[in-house]
Amino acid sequence: MARAVPPSEQANGGLSDDNALDPAWDVELLRVLVSRKGTQVEAQWAIHPQLKQDLLPNEWQDVMDLMGKVTAIVGDRFSKALENIDPMPPGNA
């Protein structure tokens, strides 16, 4: 689901603009994944487990509501984009 990238693996080699070693880690907190199988589009989201633990129940509900809207919007736009491309070629049935 979520992952953390240590400074040594970052694109800038862990160095900030002033060339000092930057101890910060890049942490992926939220992820939205849109996939398709044929003409069916599926949108999913994931949250870092620690972030989920740190949220109060009402905050968690707010996140779930907002991410539900995000995945619906992204999935809908992806579906509309697929409508504008050529249909899949017929198979050998």
N, C-alpha and C positions, 0 to 999 in steps of 0.2 A: 504494500500500500504506500505509505509515505517513507521517505528515506532522507538521511542526512549525508551531506558531502563534506568531508573534512577539508580544511584549508589547503592541504598539499595537493588535493585532486581538483581544485577549482581551476578554471581556465586561466586566471591571471597568476597562477602559481602560488597563491596565498599572499601576494604582495599587494598592498594598497598603493594609492597614488604617491605617497611619500616614501615608498620602497621599504617600509618597515613591515615586519611579519604581522599579518592580520589574523588574530585568533578567532575571528567569527566563523561560524559554520553556516552554510546554506542549508536550510531545513525546509522540506516540502510539507506544508501544512494541509493544503487542500489539493485535490486532483479531480478534474472532470474528464471522463473518457467517453467519446462517442465512437461507436462502431456500427458496421452494417453487415448484414448477410443478405445478399441479393437486394431486394427492395425494402427490407425491414431495417429500421434504424433504432439503435438502443443507446441511451445516454445513462451513464452511471457517475456517481461521485464518491469520493473517499476522504476521510479526515485523519490526521495523525492521531494515534491512540492517546498520546499524552494530552493533546489539546482537548479531546473529548472528555477525559477525566477531569480536566481543570475547569470545564464549563459547569455552571449551575444548570439545573433542569430547565428553567425557562430560557436560558441562553442557548442550550442544546436544541430546544424546540425551535427557537428563532433561526438557528443555523440550518436545521433540517428543512424548515419552510423556505428559506432563501435558496438553498441549494436545490430544492425541488423545482423552484422557478427557473434557476439557472439551467439545469439539465433539460427542462422543457423547452426553453428558448433555444438553446444550442441544438438540441435534437430536431426541433421544428425547422430551424434554418438549414441544417444539414439535409433534412428531407427535401426541402424546397430546392436546394442546390442540386440534388440528385435528379429532380424532375426535369432539369434543364439540360441534362446530358443524354446521349443516345441510350436507348434501352439495352439491356443485356442481350447479346446474340442468342438466337434459339439454340437449344441443346439437341443432342441426338437421342430423342425419346423413342 
